[in-house]
Amino acid sequence: MTALEFRESLGQNSDQELLGLCLRDDITPYVFESKPEMWSLFKNQLALRLGTSADSIRVIGSGRLGFSLKPGNNLREFQDTSDIDVIVISPDLFDELWQRLLEAAYPRPPMLQRLGGWIAARRNEVYTGWISPLEISLDSKIVGPKAKPVLQLRLQWFNALKEASQYPPMRHEDISGRLYRTSSHADLYHLDSLAALRRSLLN
């Protein structure tokens, strides 16, 4: 599907109907179209390193469709300087990271004050059912030994994405990743994004 065709489909289909194309369906992403076999290798390697299922992994956004779905980008084409955005859906990984973050933030006073706005941002993510592991930044000098399990999970995520970055045949800037607790949480977030995209393009 081209960006023009997608723009037309916004006027013909609901956000719920577009969700399969933009998120749910396990299609070969745009960045793997020249070598579809690399898509399977990418998913399997990333799943192996993270300890999850390959079925839980999706590429989204411009890396998936060839054009950006970010509101305000006007369906901008994927470029060599674009990131490949990956989501992983895993209750086990999410809950483990959430638990480690809670353990690092307790006892709440004075730890929350010492961590500042960073922990508040993570709370907002958790409320909507997702976490960006690479956004985690704990200073072991402040948090102490409780920071180690969190930082180890962040490092595992970082190494997994870096290793997987060799598989997409198209040139790209980097690979970013987001962890969702369930597919329902991912659906809600992307339905909201589609609604914002629709407003930016059609209003």
Buried (B, 14 or more C-beta within 10 A) or exposed (E): EEBEEBBEEBEEEEBEEBBEBBBEEEBBBBBBBEBEEBBEBBBBBBBEBBEBEBEBBBBBBBBBBBBBBBBEBEBBBBEEEBBBBBBBBBBEBBEBBBEBBBEBBEEEEEBBEEBEEEBEEBEEBBEEBBBBBBEBEBEEEEBEEBBBBBBEBBEBBEEBBEBBBEBBBBEBEEBBBBBBBBBEBBBBBBBEBBEBBBEBBEE
